[in-house]
Amino acid sequence: MNRVCSIFTQLLQLIPRIEFEAAVAEHKAERHARGFSSWTQFVAMLFCQLGHAQSLREITQGLAATEGKLKHLGVETAPSRSTLAYANQHRSWELFRTVFEKLLYRCGAEAAQRSKRKFRFKHKLLSLDATMMPVCLAAFDWALYQRKKGAVKLHLVLDHDGYLPKFAVISAGKTHEIEVARQQQFEAGTVLVFDRGYADFQWWLRLSQQKVFFVTRLKDDAEYGVMEQRPVSAGGNILRDEVILLSALQEQGPVARMRRIEIWIEEKNETMVFVTNHLKLAASTVAAIYRDRWQIELFFKAIKQSLRIKTFVGTSPNAVMIQIWTALMAMLLLRYLQLRATYGWSLSNLVALLRQQLFVYRDLMTWLNQPFDPPPELAHQLLLPLA
């Protein structure tokens, strides 16, 4: 009879312990640990996400209730509430970001092999956007958004190969998206897609100079001159395809030339105007790229509905950072399972059923591919005649 460890343990095996300990040493995370390991803290916070624990007390009591199963997780005893709270407040969140990056490398390789590319071009396609989580300003006094309101903002870069979170920045609510975008670096040949909240012509120019492409919507009040009218098919939904020069960049020369594409959207019964610095893509492809930007909105919706990110188990900036980075790691693990599974999981169903199976001793991949079949031992027992 084959013996397996719990499903939660098998999930944790996707994060090699030796890599985790190397990250701990890099950040000197256990310099003042006093016996409470970073691995135990990580297991507890990942249990918060996958087990949907509502508070520190639910995390610690939920782990304590598993009795001897904790040893399979590499944890000796369940932490106390005060110990976990202290660690979340004082142990640097940068450790969790490093672990996220290592896990992303592994999941990204899986996504590159198993996900189907939607577009024929070879450029890497990334979406940029941000979402806010309202918080109580009295408890989160560092997360100022408005005079009497608080919010935490998650700035995200989504890789369309597998729709994995590639890069994230957590800030107070009043930090504008473009402030974070200006600080990021992208490889030449990358295609970025973002909404009108990133309307910064000087940043667009810098992207062009770095040979980074972008697709976005043009604001109605943008001033520009038409340099060239490109032919469009009569009777199609492409109304105009123009090479333009924005008035704010007219002294920058050819590198500042962009395309303005006007398209009729039948579903919305309206006209949408796109702008891109890629002069060779088909106009219909540009529109399809912007339409695929909706995937980052779906990602934000999924992470808020399925994981613990709308409310926080700690109020300090460090505790909030740890919880969000752990949520992003949980999303990587869930997307990895979706990519590996032959069963057509929706994210919501996978999260709901995985929550019930975390401490069940069953082969993870067998359960993932055949979630509603009984375990082998149980199936064998059911075949025995009743006597």
Secondary structure, 3 states (H helix, E strand, C coil): CCCCCEHHHHHHCCCCHHHHHHHHHHHCCCCCCCCCCHHHHHHHHHHHHHCCCCCHHHHHHHHHCCHHHHHHHCCCCCCCHHHHHHHHHHCCCHHHHHHHHHHHHHHHHHHHHHCCCCCCCCCCEEEEEEEEEEECCCCCCCCEEECCEEEEEEEEEEECCCCEEEEEEEEECCCCHHHHHHCCCCCCCCEEECCHHHCCHHHHHHHHHCCCEEEEECCCCCCEEEEEECCCCCCCCEEEEEEEEEHHHCCCHHHHEEEEEEEEECCCCEEEEEEECCCCCCHHHHHHHHHHCHHHHHHHHHHHHHCCCCCCCCCCHHHHHHHHHHHHHHHHHHHHHHHHCCCCCCHHHHHHHHHHHCCCECCHHHHHHCCCCCCHHHHHHHCCCCC
